Amino acid sequence: MALPAIVIASAQHADALRAQLRRYEHDYDVRVVGSSAGTVDVVGEIAAAGGQVAMIVQDGELPDADPLAAFAVWRGLVPAARRVLAAPYDRFMAELRTSERGLQAALGAGAFDAYVLMPRGPRDEEFHIALAELLSDWGSTTVDPEVALIRIVSDAGDPLTAAVRDLTERMGLPTEVLPVDSDAGRAVRDARVATGRPLRYPLVVVFDQPPIAPSSPGEVAALLYGSPGDITETVDLAIVGAGPGGLAAAVYGASEGLTTVVLDSDAVGGQAGTSSMIRNYLGFPRGISGMRLAQRARTQAGRFGARFRVGWEVRQLVPGTDGHHTLRTTGGDVRARAVIIACGVAYRTLGVPSLERLVGRGVHHGAAISTARDTTGHEAVVVGGGNSAGQAAIHLARFASSVTVVVRRGGITDTMSDYLVREIEGHPRIDVVTRTEVVDGGTGDRETLSWVSLRHLDTGATTRRDARGLYLLLGAEPHSEWLPPLVDRDDRGFVLTGRDLPTRRWVDGRPPADLATSVPGVFAVGDVRAGSMKRVTSASGEGASAVPMVHAHLAAAARGSGTG
C-alpha cells in the first residue's frame, strides 16, 4: 500500500521545509513542488494512483497564486487533507500586523488548518507538534487503522455494528469492520464457534480476547472497563456521566484525594465526545476533537486514581438517610458519600417513522463521526442549528460531495458560534436551508438511506434529494428519568440547583450552594442542570466548581457524625 503523501508547495523555501519534514519520510511520501499549479498536478497524480494526500504545506509566497486562493483550489481537490501555512520569519511580523484583515481572519474562517512559524534551525518541536496533531487527526478520521484494536464482523448496514463502531472509535480505539464472508471474518466466526457459544452477528473481538456477540454497545464498553459491582467500598464521590462536566469533576476530585468513581452507559466524552473538532476550547489554538479531549481527560483523572465504569446504565439513585447514597446500575450497586449528576442530554428524535426505522442505516442521532467516510462522493444532510450541527457539517464536507444543513429558523447566526457560521458560509460544499424540515426518507434499491424529503415551512413545497447520511442534532432532552422525586426538576426535566430551587428547600432563608440539588450531598453540573450554558467549557467549569462543594458537604457530615 502506498504511503500517504505530504506535499510541500514552495518556490523560495523548499529546501528548508524539506529538511524539516525529513523526519516524516519513513511514514509519508514527502513531495516538493514550486507552485500552485504544480501542486494541483502532483495531487492529481497521487489520486490517479489510488493514493491519499494527508497534508499540504505552503510558505505563503507562491509565484502563481495568492496563498488563500491556492488553499481553496487544493481543498476542492483533496478536502480531507490538512492545510498548513508555514510563514518565514521575515514575513511573520508584517502578516501579524495585518492579521485582522488577512491570514488570521482566514484561519478563523477555516480557509486552512494551521498557521505556524517556519523553523530556522533543528528540533523546532513546536512546529512539529502542530504538524503531528494535524496528521494524527487526519489519520484517525480519514483512513482505516493500520492495526485495529477492535474488529467487528458484520454484514453491511447493520445498526448495532454502526453503534458499536461509533462507541469504540469515540473511545479512541482503532476499529475495523470485516465482511462476514471475508477470510478474516471467517476466522473470527470459527473462533466463536470453538467457544461453543451461539453464533450471531455482529461478532466483536476486543484486543485478542475471544469473540463476543454483544446485544448492545454497552457490552463492549463493559468488557473494557469492568463492572460497577467490582467496587465494594463506599466511595467519597460517584459521578454519573463522563462528559466534560463529569470528567472535570473526576480530575479535580481525584487529584484532591477523594475516592472517585465515574459511571456512564456510553463512551467517555458524552455528547461532546462526538464533536469532530472543537475550535473554541481554551488552550487548543488549532482545535481538538471531542474524542481526544475526552480521552486526555480520562487519562488525567485515572492518573490521580479515578475509576471508570463505562457501559453500565444507572437506573436509580437511592438517597441515603445516613448520608450514603446508592446508585443502582445494570452492573451492580455503587455507594457514595456524595454524588455529582453530570449525565448531560440526549438529542431529540425526528418523529418521522420512515426515518426512525433507518437509525443506524444511514440515519444517526448525533454526529456519528465514524460514519463520515461512508458518505464519500455522496450527499449528506445535517438537521440542527447548534454548534454540534455546525461541527458535524464541516467534518462531513471533507468526505461528502455536498452537505445540506436544515434548520427550522430563518438562519443559524442566533444559535451557532460565529467562527462556525463564517466557516460554513465560506465552504463550497455546505449549503444552509432555512425554514425547512425533513418529513420523509427511504432506501430506494439499497438497504440503507438513499433519499430524504424536505418541506418548506412557509410555502409547504416539498423537495426530494439524494442522501447517504442523515445526521439529527435536534436540541436536547435531559437524562433525568432515573432520578427520584426528591431531586427537584423543572417542567422539561432539567435538574434545579442553588437559587433555582423552591424556597421550601432553603435553610434559614438561604439557598443551597450554587450546584447543590434538593438532596443533600447530591450536586448537578453541565447540560442536565437547569440554566446551564450548554457549552463544553462551562460544563467543565461547573464540574471543577462542584468539587469544593463536595468537600464542604463531606466535612459537615463528618462533624455531624462526630468523626471530624
N, C-alpha and C positions, 0 to 999 in steps of 0.2 A: 504494500500500500504506500502511495506517495506521501511524503511528508507535507503537512500544511505549510503554506508559504507566508513569509513576512516580506513585504515589498517596501523598499526604501526608494522614495522619489526625491531626488536631489541632484542639482547640477553643480553646486558650489561646495557642498559639504558631504558628498557621497563617501569619500574615504574615511572621514571621521566617524560618520554614522555606521559604516560597515565595520569599522574596528570595534565600536562599542557593542554591536549586535553579534559579534563573532561567537560569543558565549552561547547563543541560541542555535547555532548551526547543527548541533547534534540532534535536535528535535524538530527543527524547522528548516525549510528550504528558503534561505535568505537571498532575495533578488535585489539588484540595484538598477535603477533606470534614472534618466536625467530629465524627464519631462512628464507633463500630464498625459500627453498623447502616448508616450512610451509606456506609462503605467496602464493605460487602457489596453494596449496591445498585450502586455505581459499578463494582465488579469484575464484577458480573453484566451490566451494560450493555456493558462492553468485550468480554466473552466472547461475548455475543449478536451483537455486530457483527463477530465474527471477529478481534478484536484480541488483544494479549498484554499482560500486566502484568509488567514487568521487576522492579519493586521497590515495596515498601510501607514508608513511613517513618512512625513514630508517636513521640509525645513521652512516652508512659507515663502520661498524665493524661486518658484518655478518659472522657467523662461517663457512658457507658452500659455499660462493660465493664472488667473487670480487664485490664491490658495483655497478660498471658500468655494469658488466655482468648481475647482478641481475635486474637492471633497464631495460636492453634490453629485458630480458625474460618477465618481467612484462608488458612492453609496447606491446609486441606481444599478450598478453592475454587480456589486457584492455587498448587499445590505447587511449581512451578518458580520462582516469584517469590522474590527475595531479600527478607528481612525485617530491618529496621533499627530499633532503638530509639535515638532521639536525645534524651538526657536534658538538661533545662535545668540551668544551674549551681546554682540554689537547691535542687535535689533531689539533686544528684550526691553530695554528702558523706553525706547520710543513707542513700542507697542503697549507697554504698561501705561504710559501717559494718555494714550488714546483708547484705552481698553473699553470704556463705556460705549464707544461708538463702533468698536472694531471686533477684534478676535474674542475678547472675553464675553461680549454680548452674544456673539455667535455660538460660543461654547455653551453658554447658559441656555440657548435655544436648541441645543442638540445637534448643531451642524457637524461637530466632531466630538470625540470622546475624552480627549485629554490634551492639555496644553502644558508642555514640560520644557525645561531649560536644557539645551544641548550640552552634554558633558564636555568639559575642557581637559579632562585627564582620566586616568584609570579609576576603576572602582567607585564610580558615582552611583552608590546604591539607591539613592532617592529616585534617580532616573529609572533604574531597573525595577524598583518596587512598583512604580507606575505601570511599566510595561508588563510586569509579571501579573499584576492584579487584572489587567485587561485581558491578557492571554488566558488566565485561569477562568475568568468569566466566560470568555468565548468557548473554551473547551468544555465547560460544564453545561452549556446550554445549546451548543451547536453540533457537536459530534458525538457519536457513540463512544462509550468509555473503552479505553484500551484494556483495562482489567475491571470486570464487573464484580462488585461485592454481592450484588443481589441479582439472581437470574430468575426470570418468570417464564414459564412455559405455558402458552395460551394461544387460542385462536384469535384472529384479528377482530376488533370490535367488541371485545368482552368488557362490560362496565367494571367488574371487580378488578380486572387486570389494570385498567386505567387508574382506578382508585389506589391500588397498591403501588403502582409505579409513581404516581404523584406523591404519595406519602414518603416512599423511600428516597426519592430524589430531593424532596424538601428536607429530609434528614441528612442530606449531604452524602448519601451512599450511591456510588455509581451503579446504575441499573440497566440491564438489557432484557429485552423481550424476545424469546425464542419461539419460532413456529413449532407447533405440535409435531409436524412431520419432518422437521429438520433432524440432522444427525445428533446435534447437541440436545434437542428436545426429546428425542427417543431415549437418549442416555439418562436423562433425568427421570423420564417415565419408568424406565427399567429399575432405577434406584428406588423409586417409590413402591413399585410392585414388590421389590425384595424386602421391604419392611413389613409386608403383609397387611398394610392398611388400605382402605378403599382408594381407588383411583378416580379422581375427578380433577377437573381443571378450573382455575389455573393452579399449577404447581409452582411453589416458590422455594428456591434454595437460598438460604441466608448464610453467607460465607461458605464454609464447607460442611455445614450440618445436613442431615438427611432432609429430603424434600418434604414440605408440608403442603396441605391443601386447605388454605385458610377460607373461612366463610366471610371474613371482614378484614379490612386493612389493619385494624387494631391488633389482630392476632400476630401479624408480622412485627409490629412495633413492640408488643409484649414479649416476643421472643428475644428481642434485642435488649430490653431494659429490665426484665424481671417483673415480679408481681408485688402489688401493694401489701399483700398478705405476708410478704417476707419481713416486713417492718413490724416487729412485735413490741417495741418500747413506745412510750408516749413521747412524741417529739415536741420541741418548742413551737415549731411553726410548720403548718401544712399550707401549701399554696395550690389552689385549684386553677389551673390554666398556665400554659407555658408560652404565652405570647410575650410581647415586650414588657408589660407590667409585671407579670409573674416572674419573668427572668430577672428583671432588675431587683425585685424583692428577694429572689433567691441569692443573687450575688451579694447584696448588702446584708441580708440576714445571716447567711452562712459565714461571710467574712467577719461578722461581729460576734461570732461564737454561738449562734442559735443552731440547734439541730434542725435541719430543714429538709423537707420533702416536697417535691413538685409532682402534681398529678395532672394528667391530661389524656383525653381519649384519642387525641390526634397527634400529629407530628409536633415536635418542638418548633416554636415560632408562631403558632396561631395563624390568624388571618394575615398578619404582616409577613409571615414566612413565605407566603405565596407571591409576594411582590418581586418582580423581575429586577428592579433597580430603584432603590430609594436614594434620591439625589440631595435631599434637604435634611439629612440627619447629621447632627453636629459632629465634626471631626473626620468626615469622609468626603473630601472635596471632589473625588471622582465618582462618588456614589458607592453603594454596596447593595447587593441583593438581599432580600429578606431572609433567604435561606442561610447565607453566610453570616449575617448579623446574628441570627438565632443560634447557629452552631458555635460561634465565638462566645456568645453569652453563656450557652450551656457549658462549654469547656471551662469558662471562667468560674462559673458557680460550682462546678464539680471540683475544681482545684481547691476550693475552700471547704469542701465536704458536703455540699448539697447533693441529695439523691433524687433521681428522676424515675418515675414510674409512668411510662407512656403507653397508650393503647388500651387503657382501662377506663371505663366510664364511671364518673362519680354520680351516683343515683340519689344520694340523700345526705344531708347534713343533719346530724342529731346534736343539738346544743346540750351541753352537759351542765347539770346543776352544780357540779363540783368544779366547774371551770374547765373541764377536759372535754373537748368536743370530739365527736366521732364522725368520720367521713366513710360512708358505705359505698364501696366500689364493686364493680363486676369481678375484681380480682382480690377481694378481701377488704377488711376494715383498717383504717388508719386513725389513731387517736392523737390529738394535738392540743396543746395548751392555748394556741392561737391559730386562727385561720385567716388567710387572705383570699378573697374571691377575685380571681383575675381571668375568668373564663371567657370574656370577650363576647362577641356577637357572631351571628350567622347570616349569610346572605339570604334574602327572601327568594322564594321560588317565583317563577314567572306566572304560574297558574294556567298554562296552556297545555292541556293533556297530551296533544300530539308531540310536544317537545319534552315534557316531563318523562315520557316513555323512552326518550333517547338520551337521558342523562348517562354519561359515561361512554356514549357512542357518538361523539361529536358535540354534545351539549354538556356544558360544565358550569357548576355553581362555583364561582371564583375564577382566579386567573389560570389555574391548571397549567403552569409554565411547562411542565414536562410534555404537554401535548402540542406545543407551538410548532415543532418541526413537522407534525402531521398536516399542517396547513400549507406546507411549501408549495408554491405555484398555484394556490387556490385562494379563494376569498374567505375572510373571517369577519364575524360580526361580534362587537362588544356592546353589551347593554348596561348603561350606567354612566353617571357623570361625575363620580368622585375620583380621588387620586388613584385608587386601586384600578379603576377602569382606564384611566389615562396611562398608567404604567403598563398595564396589560396590552393596550393598543400599540404602544411604542415597541414593546418587545415582539409582539406578533408581526409587526411590519418588517422585522428582519427576515421573515420567512414567507408570509402570505403575500400573494400578488397585490392584494388590497385589503384594507381594514376599514370597516364601517362602524363608527361609534353612534349608537342610537340612544337618544335622550328624549324624555317627555317635555322637558323645559324648553325655553327658547334659546338656550345656549349652555356652555359649560363654564363660563367665566365666574359664575357665582358659587360653584361647587367644587372647582378644581384649582389646585395651586397654579400660580402664574407661570412658573417655569414649564409645567406640563402643557398648559394651554399654548404657550409660544412654540414648543416643540411640535405639538400636534398640528398647529396651524401652518407650520413650515414644512411639514413632512409630505412628500409627494404621494405616498401610498395610503395616507389616512384621510378619511372623509367623515365629517360630523353631520349627522342627520337629526335635526331638531323637531320637536313637536310630533314625535313618531313613536310607535310601539310595535313590538313583534307580536303577531297574532297567530302565526301558524308555522309549520315546518314539516319536513318529511325526508324520506330516504331515497325516493326515486328507485333506481335499479341497484342501489347499494344497501349494505347492512347498517351503515352509519349515515349521519346527517348529510344531505345533499343540497337542500334549499330551505330558505325561510321566507315568510311573507311579512311585509311591513305595512302598517296602516298609518296614514297621516291623521293626527287628531282633529285638525281643523276642517279638512276637506273630506275626510272619510275615504280618500283614494287609497287603493291597495296596490302594492308592487311586490313582485316576486323576484328574488335574486338567488344566485347560487351561493352556497356557503359550505365549507368543510368544517368550520368550527363556530360554535355559538357560545360566548362566554358571558355569564349572567352575574353582574356585580350590582345588585339592586338594593342599595341601602342595607339596613342591618336590623336584626331582631336579637334581643339579649338571650344568652344561655342562662336562664334563671329558673327554669321549671323544676329543678331538683331541690330548690331551697325551701325551707319550711315557712309557714305563715308568719312565724316570729320575725323573719327578716323582711322588713318593710320595703315595698317596691312601688313605683309609680304605675300609672294606668297602662303603660306599654311593657312593664315588666323589668325596667331598669332599677337597680338597687339604690335606695336612698341612703345618704350618708350625711353626717355632720348637721349643719343648719337646715338641710332639706328634710330632715326627719320631723315627724309630727311633734308638737311641743310636749305631748304626753311622754315622749321618750327623753325629754331633757331632765336634767337633775339640778334642783335649786335654781331653776330659771336659766341654766347654761346648757348649750347644746353639746353633744358628744364631740370628740375630735373630728377633724375635717373628713377623714376617710373611714371613720367608725360607723358601723351599721347599728341597727336597733338591738343587736345581740352583743353583749359584752365579750370582747376577745375575738370578734369577727369583723374584718375590715374588707373594703371593696376598692379596687383600683381599675383603671383602664376603661375600655369601652362599655363594660357591663354596668358601670356606675352612672347613675342619672346625673346629667350635667357635664359629663366629661367631654373633652375636645375631639375625641375620635381621631387622634393622631399618634404615631409611633412615639415621638419624643415626649408628649405629655403623659402617655401611658407609662413610659419608663420612669419619668419623674415621679409619678404617683407611686409606682412600685417601690422606689427608693425611699420616698417620704413616709410610706406606711411602716417601715421597719422601726423608726424611733417610737412610733405609737405602740407597736407590738412590745417593745422593751418596756415602755411605761406601764402597759397593761400587766405584763408578767411581774414587774416589780411590785405593783399594787396588789396583785394576787398573792405574791409571796408574803407581803406584810400582813395581809388579811388572814393568812393561814398561820402566821407566827413563825414562818421559816426565813423571813428576810432579816 
